[in-house]
Amino acid sequence: MSYSRVIPRDFFNEAKLLKCMGQLSLAILDGMTPEGITITVEETGEPFQIELDDDGYLYLTNYEMFVNGRAVAFVVKSFTQ
């Protein structure tokens, strides 16, 4: 973790990221992605490593995601107020 968490704000911010990733995973497993779009997530089996980038976005560092073979980052804007 590269940032200091503030409770309760970061409970909600990180929960939002994990909820979105869970919903995306369910859509992938249920074949609900749009036709022609293939999304894969490379699992490490490790605990989720959540980081905050310089622009204030939370993302998972140890779960790589690919859309049609291209690496992408799924992020959630962290509310810092």
MIKOL-675840 format. One record per residue (C-alpha): residue number from 1; residue in three letters; x, y, z. Coordinates in nm, 4 decimals, always signed. Layout:
# MIKOL-675840
resi = NUM; resn = ALA; east = X; north = Y; up = Z
...
END
This chain:
# MIKOL-675840
resi = 1; resn = MET; east = +0.0000; north = +0.0000; up = +0.0000
resi = 2; resn = SER; east = +0.1544; north = +0.3294; up = -0.1075
resi = 3; resn = TYR; east = -0.0869; north = +0.5656; up = +0.0651
resi = 4; resn = SER; east = -0.2189; north = +0.6229; up = +0.4156
resi = 5; resn = ARG; east = -0.5760; north = +0.5072; up = +0.4502
resi = 6; resn = VAL; east = -0.8333; north = +0.7301; up = +0.6146
resi = 7; resn = ILE; east = -1.1253; north = +0.5536; up = +0.7785
resi = 8; resn = PRO; east = -1.4174; north = +0.5455; up = +0.6998
resi = 9; resn = ARG; east = -1.3585; north = +0.7127; up = +0.3611
resi = 10; resn = ASP; east = -1.1211; north = +0.4475; up = +0.2286
resi = 11; resn = PHE; east = -1.3427; north = +0.1595; up = +0.3433
resi = 12; resn = PHE; east = -1.6020; north = +0.2917; up = +0.0975
resi = 13; resn = ASN; east = -1.3543; north = +0.3771; up = -0.1806
resi = 14; resn = GLU; east = -1.1838; north = +0.0366; up = -0.1759
resi = 15; resn = ALA; east = -1.5148; north = -0.1472; up = -0.1368
resi = 16; resn = LYS; east = -1.6436; north = +0.0305; up = -0.4487
resi = 17; resn = LEU; east = -1.3400; north = -0.0859; up = -0.6485
resi = 18; resn = LEU; east = -1.3741; north = -0.4466; up = -0.5309
resi = 19; resn = LYS; east = -1.7516; north = -0.4458; up = -0.5928
resi = 20; resn = CYS; east = -1.6985; north = -0.3247; up = -0.9509
resi = 21; resn = MET; east = -1.4310; north = -0.5893; up = -1.0107
resi = 22; resn = GLY; east = -1.6661; north = -0.8557; up = -0.8732
resi = 23; resn = GLN; east = -1.9467; north = -0.7421; up = -1.1040
resi = 24; resn = LEU; east = -1.7085; north = -0.7419; up = -1.3999
resi = 25; resn = SER; east = -1.5919; north = -1.0940; up = -1.3108
resi = 26; resn = LEU; east = -1.9523; north = -1.2181; up = -1.2949
resi = 27; resn = ALA; east = -2.0286; north = -1.0620; up = -1.6341
resi = 28; resn = ILE; east = -1.7237; north = -1.2341; up = -1.7834
resi = 29; resn = LEU; east = -1.8104; north = -1.5731; up = -1.6319
resi = 30; resn = ASP; east = -2.1763; north = -1.5444; up = -1.7383
resi = 31; resn = GLY; east = -2.0825; north = -1.4525; up = -2.0966
resi = 32; resn = MET; east = -2.2455; north = -1.1105; up = -2.0642
resi = 33; resn = THR; east = -1.9681; north = -0.9061; up = -2.2264
resi = 34; resn = PRO; east = -2.0565; north = -0.7378; up = -2.5577
resi = 35; resn = GLU; east = -2.0074; north = -0.9432; up = -2.8706
resi = 36; resn = GLY; east = -1.6534; north = -0.9112; up = -3.0029
resi = 37; resn = ILE; east = -1.5084; north = -0.8061; up = -2.6684
resi = 38; resn = THR; east = -1.3030; north = -1.0543; up = -2.4706
resi = 39; resn = ILE; east = -1.2014; north = -0.9584; up = -2.1177
resi = 40; resn = THR; east = -0.9612; north = -1.1707; up = -1.9146
resi = 41; resn = VAL; east = -0.8239; north = -1.1274; up = -1.5652
resi = 42; resn = GLU; east = -0.4967; north = -1.2947; up = -1.4724
resi = 43; resn = GLU; east = -0.5275; north = -1.4135; up = -1.1149
resi = 44; resn = THR; east = -0.2280; north = -1.4412; up = -0.8865
resi = 45; resn = GLY; east = -0.4101; north = -1.6040; up = -0.5964
resi = 46; resn = GLU; east = -0.2629; north = -1.3379; up = -0.3689
resi = 47; resn = PRO; east = -0.4570; north = -1.0917; up = -0.1524
resi = 48; resn = PHE; east = -0.5741; north = -0.7852; up = -0.3437
resi = 49; resn = GLN; east = -0.3084; north = -0.5140; up = -0.3560
resi = 50; resn = ILE; east = -0.4880; north = -0.1804; up = -0.3883
resi = 51; resn = GLU; east = -0.2870; north = +0.1300; up = -0.4771
resi = 52; resn = LEU; east = -0.3632; north = +0.4974; up = -0.5312
resi = 53; resn = ASP; east = -0.2089; north = +0.6674; up = -0.8362
resi = 54; resn = ASP; east = -0.1003; north = +1.0317; up = -0.8620
resi = 55; resn = ASP; east = -0.4357; north = +1.1304; up = -1.0158
resi = 56; resn = GLY; east = -0.6360; north = +0.9915; up = -0.7212
resi = 57; resn = TYR; east = -0.7527; north = +0.6656; up = -0.8815
resi = 58; resn = LEU; east = -0.7559; north = +0.3343; up = -0.6969
resi = 59; resn = TYR; east = -0.6521; north = +0.0226; up = -0.8873
resi = 60; resn = LEU; east = -0.5427; north = -0.3374; up = -0.8292
resi = 61; resn = THR; east = -0.1705; north = -0.3834; up = -0.8867
resi = 62; resn = ASN; east = -0.1499; north = -0.7619; up = -0.8784
resi = 63; resn = TYR; east = -0.4424; north = -0.8613; up = -1.1032
resi = 64; resn = GLU; east = -0.3698; north = -0.7858; up = -1.4686
resi = 65; resn = MET; east = -0.6685; north = -0.7293; up = -1.6957
resi = 66; resn = PHE; east = -0.6848; north = -0.7528; up = -2.0734
resi = 67; resn = VAL; east = -0.9506; north = -0.6422; up = -2.3214
resi = 68; resn = ASN; east = -0.9086; north = -0.8140; up = -2.6584
resi = 69; resn = GLY; east = -0.5499; north = -0.8943; up = -2.5636
resi = 70; resn = ARG; east = -0.4519; north = -0.5395; up = -2.4624
resi = 71; resn = ALA; east = -0.3578; north = -0.4615; up = -2.1022
resi = 72; resn = VAL; east = -0.5972; north = -0.2182; up = -1.9351
resi = 73; resn = ALA; east = -0.6392; north = -0.0770; up = -1.5870
resi = 74; resn = PHE; east = -0.9816; north = -0.0612; up = -1.4297
resi = 75; resn = VAL; east = -0.9846; north = +0.2221; up = -1.1787
resi = 76; resn = VAL; east = -1.2178; north = +0.3970; up = -0.9345
resi = 77; resn = LYS; east = -1.1812; north = +0.7635; up = -0.8456
resi = 78; resn = SER; east = -1.0984; north = +0.8010; up = -0.4771
resi = 79; resn = PHE; east = -1.2975; north = +1.0639; up = -0.2909
resi = 80; resn = THR; east = -1.0494; north = +1.2585; up = -0.0845
resi = 81; resn = GLN; east = -1.2890; north = +1.5078; up = +0.0745
END
